[in-house]
Amino acid sequence: MFESLSERLGGVFDRLRGRGALNEADVREAMREVRIALLEADVALPVVRSFVDKVTEQAVGQSVLKSITPGQQVVKIVNDALVEMLGSDASELELAVAPPAVIMMVGLQGSGKTTSTAKIAKRLSDKDRKKVMMASLDVNRPAAQEQLAVLGEQTGVVTLPIVAGQQPVDIARRALQAAKLQGFDVLILDTAGRLHVDTQLMDEMKAVADISNPAETLLVVDSLTGQDAVNVAKSFSEQVALTGVVLTRMDGDARGGAALSMRAVTGKPIKFVGTGEKLDGLDVFHPGRVAGRILGMGDVVSLVERAAETIKQDEAEALAAKMAKGQFDMNDLRAQLQQMQRMGGLGALAGMLPGMKKMQGAMAQSGMDDRILVRMDAIISSMTTKERVKPEILQAKRKIRIANGAGTTVQEVNKLLKMHQEMATAMKKIRKMGGLKGLGALFGKGGGGLGGLLGGGGLPGMPGAGSAGGGMPNLPPGFENLLKKK
């Protein structure tokens, strides 16, 4: 998300940072480009005007223009203004009420409301250890209640049994009673949607709210609809006591205008963003982290959190034990590749690392995606158990057999073996440097880890020799090889 905006702003600020001194004309010219970039990202015009005026006023001050690094100062001002526009602090669910705490999900039909209901329920159940019940109040859309029941089975969250012919208010009353009697901590009500905002929809939501007294009323909107999503949110906020917004399909929104406009136009915080079709594809919206990613500063905190959530303890302990002995075989490399896939793939990782936005864009332009990781896994799968443990025995005939089995080429097999060798060398360095205390070597010259994993001549199937065009600062060793074209 925000790829196009990030690319445009990155070019503006690179030019500012590249100059030793700035004058007011330089800043105002840069702000004009920022204005165009925001408008192209589909940010609401009033929001753009307010943002640019505020930033310009601060950026043309003497404390900035006379500073040692005026370009960096301007970037900081833009970053702070972005954070403020997005909502300053993350806004978590407020569920500190007598149980069951009711969350009412509202929105138009097709916005992803039912799926978001299941995602939030799963998050509360898995991460917060809450006892959650879901209930579908949608009696208009065919099979809507059955859909939630299926999602409940997939997430392991209880759903209210379906009673044919029962109306939304009666379902809400029955759900509330069942949740109280069975000791549930949270009750999530998935209300019906419409194709447009109408009186019947609003009256139904108000009636359900009167019965359930929700602690949270979350509006679900599709970010891909751009300014229409903002208009829908504004209409709902004028009719219903919303407490927050859930933006769905943010992973498919390269512009991000809806997210940037939502808080300023509605006054309601964005609480969650949907980042994929899977039921764990839901992230808390952190304005500071999002601003950092837009400006190419990365989001290391989210990267660490995602790693902590996806790393399997037994695999980590086994790898640590091998590292202590300086060992690293193809099974270990395969585990690392699978870990990258669990963390969101190459694009997601690149977007979270500082200085990686250029690489992310180049990946998209070259057609590179996570199928590369799948092909690498296929190559390792084509090896025998002995070959995975002792890859040094892989000679020409074995490589041909493996390539045929994986549906790839011997050249790609060789690239994978080279990558493994570099990571194995890094593991030996770590052992010599004192075990896990030497983990910094993973990102050192010729090291393994994320830099070595993606480096060493590039991933199988990636472009080979040539120039990446100007080089990229702050990249871990080996990353630029990914982006070199034939």
C-alpha positions in Angstrom: 0.0 0.0 0.0 1.0 3.6 -0.6 3.5 2.5 -3.2 2.8 5.3 -5.8 2.6 8.0 -3.1 5.8 6.8 -1.5 7.6 6.7 -4.8 6.6 10.3 -5.7 7.4 11.7 -2.2 10.7 9.8 -2.2 11.8 11.6 -5.4 10.8 15.0 -3.9 12.7 14.5 -0.7 15.7 13.0 -2.3 16.2 16.2 -4.2 15.8 18.3 -1.0 18.3 16.1 1.0 20.8 16.3 -1.9 21.2 20.0 -1.5 23.4 21.6 1.1 21.2 24.7 1.5 17.6 25.6 0.8 15.7 28.8 0.3 12.0 29.5 0.6 11.5 29.1 -3.2 13.0 25.5 -3.0 10.7 24.5 -0.2 7.6 26.0 -1.9 8.4 24.2 -5.1 8.8 20.9 -3.2 5.5 21.5 -1.5 3.8 22.0 -4.8 5.0 18.6 -5.9 3.8 17.1 -2.6 0.4 18.6 -3.2 0.3 17.0 -6.7 1.5 13.6 -5.2 -1.3 13.7 -2.6 -4.0 14.6 -5.1 -2.8 11.8 -7.4 -3.0 9.4 -4.4 -6.7 10.3 -4.2 -6.5 12.2 -0.9 -9.4 14.6 -0.4 -8.8 18.1 -1.6 -9.6 19.9 1.7 -7.2 17.5 3.5 -4.5 18.2 0.9 -4.8 22.0 1.3 -4.7 21.9 5.1 -1.7 19.5 5.1 0.4 21.4 2.6 -0.4 24.8 4.1 0.6 23.6 7.6 3.8 21.9 6.4 4.8 24.9 4.2 4.3 27.4 7.1 6.7 25.4 9.3 9.2 24.4 6.6 9.9 28.0 5.5 10.8 29.1 9.0 14.3 30.3 9.7 15.0 27.4 12.1 14.7 25.1 9.2 16.3 27.0 6.3 19.3 28.0 8.5 19.8 24.5 10.0 22.7 22.3 9.1 20.4 19.7 7.4 17.4 21.7 6.1 16.3 18.8 3.8 16.1 16.4 6.7 14.3 18.9 8.7 11.6 19.3 6.0 11.2 15.5 5.9 10.7 15.4 9.6 8.0 18.1 9.5 6.2 16.2 6.7 6.5 13.0 8.8 5.0 14.7 11.9 2.2 16.2 9.8 1.4 12.8 8.2 1.3 11.2 11.7 -1.1 13.9 12.9 -3.3 13.6 9.8 -3.5 9.8 10.2 -4.5 10.0 13.9 -1.3 10.4 16.0 -1.6 7.3 18.1 -2.8 3.7 17.4 -6.4 3.3 18.6 -7.1 -0.1 20.0 -10.5 -1.5 20.8 -12.0 -0.2 24.0 -13.6 -3.3 25.7 -13.2 -2.4 29.4 -16.9 -2.8 30.1 -19.0 -5.4 31.9 -19.0 -8.5 29.7 -20.0 -9.2 27.2 -18.5 -6.2 25.4 -20.4 -5.7 22.2 -18.8 -4.8 18.9 -21.2 -3.8 16.2 -19.9 -4.1 12.6 -21.6 -1.8 10.1 -21.0 -0.9 6.5 -22.2 -1.2 2.9 -22.7 -4.5 1.2 -19.5 -5.9 -0.3 -17.1 -3.9 1.9 -15.8 -7.0 3.6 -17.8 -6.7 6.7 -18.4 -10.4 7.4 -14.7 -11.4 6.8 -13.5 -8.5 9.0 -15.8 -9.7 11.7 -14.2 -13.1 11.6 -10.7 -11.6 11.5 -11.3 -9.4 14.5 -12.8 -12.3 16.4 -9.8 -14.5 15.6 -7.4 -11.7 16.8 -9.3 -11.3 20.0 -9.4 -15.0 20.6 -5.8 -15.8 19.7 -3.9 -12.8 20.9 -6.0 -11.4 23.7 -7.3 -14.7 24.9 -10.9 -13.5 24.9 -13.9 -15.8 24.7 -15.7 -14.5 21.7 -19.1 -15.1 20.1 -20.1 -13.9 16.6 -23.7 -13.4 15.4 -24.9 -12.5 11.9 -27.8 -10.1 11.8 -27.8 -10.0 8.0 -31.1 -11.5 6.9 -31.1 -9.8 3.5 -28.1 -11.2 1.7 -28.5 -14.8 0.7 -26.4 -17.2 2.8 -24.8 -14.4 4.8 -25.5 -16.1 8.1 -24.1 -19.4 6.8 -21.0 -17.6 5.6 -20.3 -16.3 9.1 -20.9 -19.8 10.5 -18.3 -21.3 8.1 -15.8 -18.6 9.1 -16.5 -19.4 12.7 -15.5 -23.0 12.1 -12.3 -21.9 10.3 -11.3 -19.6 13.1 -12.5 -21.7 16.0 -14.9 -18.9 17.2 -18.4 -19.7 18.3 -21.3 -18.4 16.2 -24.9 -17.9 17.3 -27.1 -20.7 16.0 -29.2 -19.7 13.0 -33.0 -19.4 13.5 -34.8 -19.1 10.2 -37.1 -16.1 9.8 -35.8 -14.2 12.9 -35.4 -10.4 12.4 -32.1 -8.5 13.2 -33.3 -6.9 16.4 -34.6 -10.3 17.7 -31.3 -11.9 16.7 -29.3 -9.2 18.6 -31.4 -9.7 21.7 -31.0 -13.5 21.6 -27.2 -13.2 20.9 -26.8 -10.8 23.9 -28.7 -13.2 26.2 -26.7 -16.2 25.0 -23.4 -14.4 25.5 -24.3 -13.4 29.0 -25.5 -16.8 30.0 -22.5 -18.6 28.5 -19.9 -16.2 29.9 -18.5 -14.7 26.7 -16.1 -11.8 27.0 -17.0 -10.3 23.6 -20.0 -10.4 21.3 -19.5 -9.3 17.7 -22.7 -8.4 15.8 -22.3 -8.5 12.0 -25.1 -6.3 10.8 -26.7 -6.2 7.3 -25.4 -3.9 4.6 -27.0 -2.2 1.6 -25.8 -1.1 -1.8 -26.0 2.5 -0.6 -26.7 4.5 2.5 -30.5 4.6 3.1 -33.0 5.3 5.8 -33.9 1.6 6.3 -30.2 0.7 6.9 -29.7 3.5 9.5 -33.0 2.7 11.3 -32.0 -1.0 11.6 -28.5 -0.1 12.9 -30.0 2.3 15.5 -32.5 -0.3 16.7 -29.7 -2.9 17.1 -27.5 -0.3 19.0 -30.4 0.5 21.3 -30.8 -3.2 22.2 -27.0 -4.1 22.5 -25.4 -0.8 23.7 -22.2 -1.5 21.8 -18.8 -0.6 23.3 -17.4 -0.3 19.8 -19.3 0.5 16.5 -16.9 -0.1 13.7 -17.5 1.0 10.1 -16.0 -1.3 7.5 -15.1 0.3 4.2 -13.3 -0.8 1.1 -10.1 1.3 0.6 -10.1 0.5 -3.1 -13.1 2.7 -3.6 -10.9 5.7 -2.8 -12.8 8.9 -2.1 -16.1 7.0 -2.2 -15.0 5.2 0.9 -14.4 8.5 2.6 -17.8 9.8 1.5 -19.5 6.6 2.9 -17.6 7.0 6.2 -18.7 10.6 6.4 -22.4 9.7 5.8 -22.3 6.9 8.5 -20.5 9.1 11.0 -23.3 11.7 10.7 -25.9 9.1 11.4 -24.4 6.6 13.8 -22.1 7.0 16.9 -19.1 5.3 15.2 -16.0 4.6 17.4 -13.7 3.6 14.6 -13.1 2.5 11.0 -11.8 -0.8 9.5 -10.2 -0.3 6.0 -10.3 -3.5 4.0 -8.1 -4.5 1.0 -5.3 -2.1 2.0 -2.8 -4.5 0.5 -4.3 -3.8 -3.0 -4.5 0.0 -2.6 -1.3 1.5 -4.1 -2.5 5.0 -3.6 -3.8 5.0 0.0 -5.9 8.2 -0.4 -8.8 6.7 1.7 -6.5 6.0 4.7 -5.0 9.5 4.5 -8.3 11.3 4.3 -10.4 9.2 6.6 -9.4 10.6 10.0 -9.4 14.2 8.8 -12.8 14.0 7.1 -14.7 11.9 9.7 -12.9 12.5 12.9 -12.9 8.7 13.6 -9.7 6.7 14.0 -8.7 3.9 11.7 -8.5 0.9 14.1 -7.6 -1.9 11.7 -6.6 -2.5 8.2 -7.2 -5.6 6.2 -4.0 -6.8 4.5 -5.0 -10.0 2.8 -7.7 -12.6 2.2 -6.4 -15.0 4.9 -8.1 -14.7 8.3 -4.9 -13.5 9.9 -4.6 -10.7 7.4 -5.6 -7.9 9.8 -3.2 -5.3 11.3 -3.7 -2.6 14.0 -3.3 0.8 12.3 -0.3 2.6 13.7 -0.1 6.1 12.2 3.6 6.6 13.1 4.6 3.4 11.4 2.5 4.1 8.3 4.0 7.5 8.0 7.5 6.0 8.2 6.7 3.5 5.4 5.2 6.2 3.2 8.4 8.3 3.5 10.7 5.3 3.0 11.9 5.1 6.6 10.7 1.5 7.0 8.7 -0.1 9.8 11.1 -2.2 11.8 8.9 -2.4 14.9 6.1 -4.1 12.8 8.7 -6.3 11.2 9.9 -7.5 14.6 6.3 -8.0 15.8 5.5 -10.0 12.8 8.6 -12.1 13.2 7.7 -12.8 16.9 4.2 -13.8 15.8 5.3 -16.2 13.1 8.5 -17.8 14.3 8.0 -21.3 15.6 9.7 -21.8 18.9 10.8 -25.4 18.2 12.3 -24.4 14.8 14.1 -21.4 16.4 15.6 -23.5 19.1 16.8 -26.2 16.7 18.4 -23.6 14.4 20.1 -21.9 17.4 21.6 -25.3 18.4 22.9 -25.8 14.9 24.3 -22.3 14.8 26.2 -23.0 18.0 27.9 -25.8 16.1 28.4 -23.8 12.9 26.0 -26.0 11.0 23.4 -24.9 8.3 22.0 -27.3 5.8 19.3 -27.1 3.1 16.6 -28.0 5.6 17.5 -24.9 7.6 17.5 -22.8 4.4 14.0 -24.2 3.6 12.8 -23.2 7.1 14.1 -19.7 6.5 12.3 -19.4 3.2 9.0 -20.6 4.8 9.5 -18.1 7.6 9.7 -15.3 5.0 6.5 -16.5 3.4 4.8 -16.5 6.8 5.9 -12.9 7.4 4.2 -11.7 4.2 6.8 -12.5 1.5 9.5 -10.4 -0.1 7.4 -7.3 -0.9 6.1 -7.0 2.7 9.6 -7.4 4.1 11.1 -4.9 1.7 8.4 -2.3 2.6 9.3 -2.6 6.3 13.0 -2.2 6.1 14.5 1.3 6.0 15.7 2.4 2.6 13.9 -0.5 0.8 11.1 1.3 -0.9 13.1 1.6 -4.1 13.8 -2.1 -4.1 10.1 -2.8 -3.5 9.2 -0.7 -6.6 11.9 -2.4 -8.7 10.6 -5.8 -7.6 7.1 -4.9 -8.8 8.4 -3.5 -12.2 10.5 -6.7 -12.8 7.5 -8.9 -12.2 9.2 -10.4 -9.2 6.8 -11.9 -6.6 6.7 -14.6 -3.9 6.5 -17.4 -6.5 10.3 -17.2 -6.4 10.2 -18.5 -2.8 7.8 -21.3 -4.0 10.2 -22.3 -6.7 13.1 -22.3 -4.3 11.1 -24.6 -2.0 10.3 -26.8 -4.9 14.1 -27.2 -5.7 14.8 -28.3 -2.1 11.8 -30.6 -2.2 13.3 -32.4 -5.2 16.4 -33.3 -3.2 16.8 -36.5 -1.3 17.1 -36.5 2.4 20.9 -37.1 2.2 21.3 -34.3 -0.4 19.5 -31.8 1.9 21.8 -32.6 4.8 25.0 -32.8 2.6 24.5 -30.4 -0.4 28.2 -30.7 -1.1 27.5 -34.1 -2.8 25.4 -32.4 -5.5 27.2 -33.0 -8.7 26.1 -32.4 -12.3 23.8 -35.5 -12.7 22.1 -34.8 -9.4 21.5 -31.2 -10.2 19.9 -32.1 -13.6 17.6 -34.6 -11.8 16.7 -31.9 -9.2 16.1 -29.3 -11.8 13.8 -31.6 -13.8 11.9 -32.6 -10.6 11.3 -28.9 -9.7 10.5 -27.8 -13.2 13.3 -25.4 -13.3 16.9 -25.1 -14.6 20.3 -26.2 -13.4 21.3 -22.5 -13.3 18.6 -21.8 -10.7 19.7 -24.8 -8.7 23.3 -23.5 -8.7 22.0 -20.0 -7.5 20.2 -21.7 -4.6 23.3 -23.7 -3.7 25.4 -20.5 -3.8 22.9 -18.8 -1.5 23.0 -21.7 0.9 26.8 -21.6 0.9 26.9 -17.9 1.8 24.5 -18.4 4.7 26.4 -21.4 5.9 29.6 -19.3 5.9 27.7 -16.6 7.9 26.7 -19.3 10.5 30.4 -20.2 10.9 31.3 -16.6 11.4 28.6 -16.3 14.1 30.1 -19.3 15.9 33.6 -17.7 15.8 32.2 -14.4 17.0 30.7 -15.9 20.1 27.4 -17.6 19.0 24.2 -15.5 19.0 26.1 -12.4 20.2 27.6 -12.3 16.7 24.2 -12.2 15.0 25.2 -8.9 13.4 27.3 -10.8 11.0 24.1 -11.9 9.3 23.9 -8.5 7.8 27.7 -8.1 7.2 29.6 -8.4 4.0 28.9 -11.7 2.4 26.6 -12.6 5.3 23.5 -14.6 5.4 20.2 -13.6 7.1 17.9 -11.4 5.1 20.8 -9.7 3.2 22.5 -13.0 2.4 19.3 -14.8 1.8 18.3 -12.4 -0.9 21.8 -11.6 -2.2 24.7 -13.6 -3.5 23.9 -13.2 -7.2 20.2 -12.9 -6.8 17.4 -15.3 -6.2 16.7 -18.2 -8.7 14.8 -16.8 -11.7 15.9 -13.3 -11.0 17.6 -11.0 -13.6 21.4 -11.5 -13.7 24.1 -9.0 -14.7 23.8 -5.4 -15.5 23.3 -2.1 -13.6 20.6 -1.4 -11.1 20.8 2.2 -12.1 22.5 4.5 -9.7 22.8 2.2 -6.8 20.7 2.2 -3.6 22.1 3.4 -0.3 21.4 1.5 3.0 20.7 -1.8 1.3 21.9 -5.0 3.1 24.7 -6.6 1.1 23.4 -8.6 -1.9 20.1 -6.8 -2.2 21.1 -4.8 -5.3 21.8 -8.1 -7.1 18.0 -8.8 -7.0 17.4 -5.7 -9.0 20.0 -5.9 -11.7 18.6 -6.4 -15.2 20.0 -8.4 -18.1 
